[in-house]
Amino acid sequence: MSVCGQALQPRVATLTPFLAADGVVIDSGIALYFPAPRSYTGEDVLELQGHGGAVVQQQLLKRCLTLGVRPAEPGEFSKRAFLNGKLDLAQAEGVADLIDAATEEAARCARRTLSGEFSAVIGATADRLLELRALTEATLDFPEEEIDSATREDQTHRLAQIRAGLDDLLKASNQGSLLREGARVVLAGQPNVGKSSLLNRLAGDDVVIVTEIPGTTRDAIRQTINLRGIPLHIIDTAGLRETTDNVELLGISRAWAAIEQADLAVLVIDSTQGETAEDEAIRHKLPNGLRYLKVYNKCDLAQLPAGIKMDGEACAVVLSAKTGAGMEELQSALAAAIGWQGAEGIFMASARHLEALRAARSILERASTRLEQQELFAEELRKAHQALMSITGTVTADDLLGEIFSRFCIGK
């Protein structure tokens, strides 16, 4: 305790001077000592809380470095907590999610993961799978005996329950990935239909220049907004039309490139003109499988009521970006179009978690076709169990740990 000049009581906040090597006071503040194993990392931890200020902090850091400590690497504290059994891997990743949360819903979801709720569900599913593995392994111990119909029915029933639970978990995790990553929404349409005005209205600020001159927007303009807890990355693009202007052609090319990467395209149509042949041509040119939502703008000029209307077999939104009429309906339609069902009971799943869950589901689907071959069935169950355990870190390669924790901020 050379820095503090006195012995510290465990887990007691102590007001103390922070001393240089020659005994000169660098600062005074609170010292907290957490002896192992009752600390965040499971190791001895000393926290020094000073008055701040870059010069004083640098002096205190230099003093600590002379005593043999070193700066922490990104994610090192959480990594040590994982390695010492204080957190599982999913909980440790929840720390980074909580720090990076862009909305209140994302923060709430990350706290749920950090508290262990996600791990508990994964563990319960893995336990049911382990029970089925034990039942199957027991049949392999007596190869000379035929498996009776009751055992086979039990295996089938258990497998169906596990697969159903995994499907529910995947749905909840997919919802959580929306909170983590957000959704890319591209505003597309002909020039001068009000795409930029719509972006400004959604953003609540004049982030894009708006004029009555067609073709004002020449490049993709991005703005992230909070839609009911979901980060939406809205991209305003150049108007899509035939042109010989080289600069405008470049903007149109970038517009289509943005559409290719989008999760949802919002097709903005001028209500005063209705859906024209040019609008239909844009819709038919959209990438296969890309979800889209039609928005009829300028309803104030067309003297149309704002709200949701049926457009063929789909719903469309009628609104005015200028007056704000119909924007509440647009928010609801956007949330539905990207698949948002609400934050209740969802988990902040990463791409790694989703990949493992999908792998487990695929393996169990294959296992259902191999009930007659118990050795192969048992092997598929083992692989599925291993995929699930990789989420919490029970089965994890060292290189994966390095990749995960390298993404953390310094000091976490």
N, C-alpha and C positions, 0 to 999 in steps of 0.2 A: 504493500500500500504506500509506496514511496511518494506517489503523486499527492496523496491526501495527508501524509504525515501522521496517520493514526490508523488503528485497526477499525474496521467497519463491521457493524452488526449485520448479519444476513437479512435481506429483505426489509431494511429500515432506511428511510430517506434521511441522510445525514448532511447537515450544512457544514461545509468544510472549505478551507482554502486549497487551491491547486498549486503545488509548489514546483519551482524549477529545481535543477540539480543542486544549485547553491543555496536553496531555501527561500529564494525570493518568490513572493506570491505572484503567480501569473494571473489568476482569477479566483473568484470564490463562487461556489454553487452547490448543487445537490449531487451527492454520490450515492449510488445504489449498488449493492453487492449481492449477486445471486449465485450461491455455490451450487455446483453440480449435485444431483441431477435436476434440481428444481429451478430450471431456467429455460428460456426459449429454445436454446440449442441443445440443452442437456449437459452443457459444460459450464465451467466457471465463467461468469459474465460480470463485468463491471461497467456501469453506465455513469458517465459524467455529464451533468447538465449545467452548462455555464451560461454567461450572459449573452453569448453570441458575439458577432463582430469578426470579420475575416482575420485581422491581425492576431487577436487573442486566441482564436481557434487554431490558427497555424502554430502559434507558440506552444499551445497545449498538445497538439498533435506531434510536434517535433519532440517534446518531452517524453511522450509515450513511446515514440519510435526508438528513442535511446535506451529504453528499458527492454527492448527485444520484441515488441509487437510489430505487426506490419499492417498496411491497409487491406481491408477485406476485398475480395474479388466480387464481381456481380453475383448476387444470389447466394453468397457463401453462408450467411447465417441460416437461411432457409434450407440450404443443402445439408448443413451440419445437423439441423433439427431433424431432417428426414433420415440421415444416416444413423442418428442416435435414437431413432424411434419415437421422437416427439410429435412428428407429423407424418402422414403418409404422403405419397407423391402428389395425389390429387389435391390434398389440403395445401401443400406447399405451393402448387400452381395457383391456388386460390388467393395466396398473398399477392402475387403479381397481378392477378385479375382485379383485386380490390384497389390496388394502386392505380391501375390503368383505367378503371371504370369511368366511362364518359357520361353516364346518367345515374340517377338515383336508383332506378330499377336494376341497372348493371351492378351497382355497389351492393344492393340488397342480395342479389343472386350470388355474387362473389362471397359475401359473408356466409351464405348458406353452405357453399362448398368448403370454405375455410373451417366452419364449425364441424364438418364431418358428415353432413347429411348425404351428400353425393356418394361418399365412400361407403356409408352404411347401406345404401340401396345396392351399390355394386357388390358389397360383401354378402348381402342377403341373397342376391341372384347367384353369386358364386357358390354359396353354401348349398343352395338347392341343386346346383349342377354337381357339386361334390357328392351329395347324397345319391344322385343318379349314377355317378361314376362308381361309387361303392357297390351299389346294387348290381351294376353290370359286371364289375370285376369279380363279384361273388359267383356269378354264373360261369365265369371263365375258369374258376378254380375246380369246377366239376364238369369238364368237357364231355365226359361219357354220358352225362344225363341230359335229356332234352329239356328245353325251357318250356314250362307249362304256359298255358294261355293267360293265366292270371298275372304271371310275371311280365309277360309281353305287354299286356294291357296296362300294367302299372308303369312300365317304361314309357309307353306311348303317351299316357296321361301326364306323367311328370315332364316329359320333353315338351309337350304342348304348353304346359303352364310356364315353363322357363322361357319358351319362345315368345309367348304373349307378354310376359313381364319385360323381356328384352325389347320388344316393340314399343311398349309404353315408355321405357327408359330412353329409347332413341328419340321418340317424339319430344319428350321433355328436354333432352340434350340438344336437339336441333333448335328448339325455341331459345335455349340459352346461348347458342352460337350466334343467334341474331343480336342478342344484347352485347356479346363480345365483339363481333366483327361489324355489326350493322348490315345495311343492305344498300347496294348501289342502284340508284333510281335515275334514269336518264329522261330528261324532257325532250321529246322529239316532235317534229312537225314542220310544216311549211313556214317560210318567213312571215313575220308580222302577225302570228296568231296569238302572241302574248306569252311565250315561254319565259322570257326574262322577267316580265311582270309577275308571273306565277312564282318564279324562284324568289323574287323580292318579297312577295307576300308570305311565302312559306318561311323564309328566313327572318321576317320581321324587320328587314332593313333594306336599304337600296344598295345591294351588293353588285348589281348589274346595271349598266347604262341602258335606259329604255328610250327609244325614239320611234316615231312613226315611219322611219325609213326602213324598208325591208332589207335584211342582210346586215344589220348593225352588229350582231353577234358573229364574230369570225372564228372564235376558238371556244373549246369546251371550258366552261367556268364551273368550278366545284365549290359546294358549300355544304357543310354538315349541320343538320338540324336535329333536334330532339323531338321525336314523334312518339308520345305516350311511353317514354322510357327507352325507345329504340333509337340508336344513332342512324339516321338516314343520310347517306352521302348523295346529295342531289347534284346532278350534272346538267347544266344548261348548254345546249349545243346550237351550232349554226343551223339556220333554216335549210331544210332539205328541198332542193329544187334544181332544175336544169340551169346551168350558167356557163359562161365562157370566161368569167373573171377568175384568174389564176389563184388569187388570194382566197376568194370565197370557195373555190374548189378544194383548196387545202383544208379549210374549215369544215366543209361537208365531209371530206375524207376522215377527218378526226372525229366527226360526229358519229359516223358509222362504226369507227373503231371503238368508241365509247359504248355504243349500243351492243356491240359484240361481247363486251365485258360486263354488261349490266345484269342485275337480278330482276329488274322490272323496267319496262319502257312505258312512260306516260305519253300517249299520243294526244297532243294538244290540237284542237280543231276550232276554227272560228265559227261561233254560233250563227253569226250573221250570214255565213255562206253555207252552213251545213257541211256534211261530209262530202267532199268532192272526189273526183276521179284521182286527183293527185294524192289526197289523203289515203285513199284505198291502196294506191300504188306503194306508198310508204309502209302501210300495214302489211301488205303481202311480201315486202322485201325484208321484214324482220327475221332474225335467225329462228330456225325451227326450235320449238320448245321454250322460247323466251316468253314469259308472261307479260301481258300488256294491259293497260287501263286507258280507256278513252275519256278525255276531258274536253267538254265543250265550253270554251271560254267566251267572254264578252256577252254573257246572257243579258246584261243590262242594256246593251245596244240592240240586241235582238228581241228584247221585251219577252224573255222566257223566264219561267220560274226556276230558281236555283234549287238544286237537290239531286237526288238519285233518280235515274230513269232507265228503263229497259231499252237496250240497244241490240236488237236481235235476241240471242239467248243470254247475252251478258249484260252486266250493269255498267252504266256510264255515269259520269258526274257532270252536271251542268252548273257552272259557276261564273263569277266575275272576279278576276284577279284584281281589278281596279277597286271595286267596292268591298270585296271580302265576302260577298254572298256565296254560300255553298262551300266555304273552306272547311267547315266542321265535317260535312259529308265527305269531302276529299280526304281528310285525315283518316276517317273510318275506312274508306275504300282502300287507301294506301296500306293501312295496317292489315286488312283482310287479304289484299293482293300479294303481300310478301309472306303471308302465312302466320302472322302474329295472333296468338290466342290468349295472351295474358301471361303475367309473370308468376302466377300462383303455382308452386310446386315444380318449378323448372330449375335446371342446374346450368352453371356457367361452363359449358363443355368446350374444350379446345378441339382443334382439328385432330390432334393425337387421340383424344378420348373418342371422338366420333369414328375415327378409323378403326379403333380397337372394338368398339361396339358393333360396327358393321361387319367386321371380320368375324366376331363371335356369332352374329346372327347368320351369316353366310355358312359358317361351319356347321351350325346346328341344323340349318336347312338341309345340308348335305347328309348330316347324321341321320335325319329322319328317313332317308332312303336306304339306310344300311342296318336296319334293325335285325334283319335276317342273318347278318354277318357280324356277330357280336364282337369279334376282335377289332374289326374296322370301326364299328360303332363306338367302342371304348376309346379308340385312338382319336376319333373326331371329338368326343367329349373332352378328352385331355387337352386338345388344341384350343377348344372354345374356352375352357377354364383358364388356360394360360393367357389367352387374349384379354380376358376380363381382369386377371390379376396384374397385367401390365399397367392398367389404369392407376391403381393405387401404389404401384412400385414393388409389389411382392416379387414380380419377375421383370427385371429391368436391366438392360445392358448399360455398362459404365459410360459408353460414348453418348447414349441417349440422355443420361443425367447431365453430362457436360453441356449438351445442346440446350436442354430445358433451362438450366440455371444461368446460362450465359446471357439469357434474355432479360434477366432481372436487373433492376437498378442497383447501383452501388449501395452497400449497407443493408440490403434485405436478404 
